[in-house]
Amino acid sequence: MSESYDNTNRGQIWKNDDIKSDKHPQFKGSLNVDGVEYWVSAWTRKEGANPKAPALTFSIAKKEDKVAEVSADTVAQDGFDDAIPF
């Protein structure tokens, strides 16, 4: 029997194993808010920072916006920017 799991208003982050610079997030994941999917990036407090500083800082972006940006860039790189009439 298959159980249906509702991820609405839930999210998760995982350790980022692909860090190439100090500006890349230490954690990445996804978040669902009222049925809308978001990407989540998180950075930990730097060593020696004020103990009252946040333990994690987040950045959140809609998944569909990121996909649209990539698609537009791909179209521009391929040179096919005209509309298909069907």
C-alpha positions in Angstrom: 0.0 0.0 0.0 1.4 3.4 -1.0 1.1 6.2 1.5 0.6 9.8 0.2 2.8 12.3 2.0 1.9 16.0 2.0 5.0 18.2 1.8 3.0 21.5 1.9 4.6 24.1 4.2 7.7 21.9 4.8 11.3 22.0 3.6 14.7 20.5 4.1 18.3 21.5 3.6 21.4 19.3 3.0 25.1 19.9 3.3 26.5 21.4 0.0 29.3 19.2 -1.1 30.0 21.4 -4.2 31.4 24.5 -2.4 34.0 26.3 -4.7 34.2 29.7 -2.9 33.4 31.3 0.5 30.3 32.9 -1.1 28.7 29.5 -1.9 26.2 28.3 0.7 27.1 25.5 3.1 23.6 24.1 2.8 21.1 23.8 -0.1 17.6 22.4 -0.3 14.0 23.1 -1.1 10.9 24.5 0.6 7.1 24.3 -0.1 5.0 27.2 1.0 1.3 26.9 0.3 2.0 24.6 -2.7 4.7 26.9 -4.2 8.2 25.3 -4.5 11.3 27.4 -3.5 15.1 26.7 -3.5 16.8 27.4 -0.2 20.4 28.3 0.4 21.9 28.7 3.9 25.2 30.0 5.3 26.5 29.2 8.8 27.8 31.9 11.2 31.5 32.5 10.5 34.1 31.5 13.1 34.7 34.3 15.6 31.4 36.0 14.8 29.3 37.7 17.5 27.6 34.9 19.4 24.3 36.8 19.0 24.6 36.7 15.2 22.2 34.3 13.5 23.3 30.6 13.4 22.1 30.4 9.8 21.3 33.0 7.1 18.9 32.0 4.4 18.3 32.9 0.8 15.0 31.7 -0.9 14.1 31.8 -4.6 11.0 30.4 -6.4 11.9 27.3 -8.4 9.9 28.3 -11.4 11.8 31.7 -11.6 15.1 29.9 -11.6 14.0 27.5 -14.4 12.7 30.5 -16.4 16.0 32.3 -16.1 18.0 29.2 -17.2 15.6 28.6 -20.2 16.0 32.2 -21.4 19.8 32.0 -21.2 19.8 28.7 -23.1 17.6 30.1 -25.8 19.8 33.2 -26.2 23.0 31.1 -26.4 21.6 28.8 -29.1 20.5 31.8 -31.1 16.9 30.6 -31.4 15.0 33.6 -30.0 12.1 33.6 -32.5 8.7 32.3 -31.5 7.5 29.0 -32.8 4.1 29.5 -34.4 2.5 26.2 -33.3 
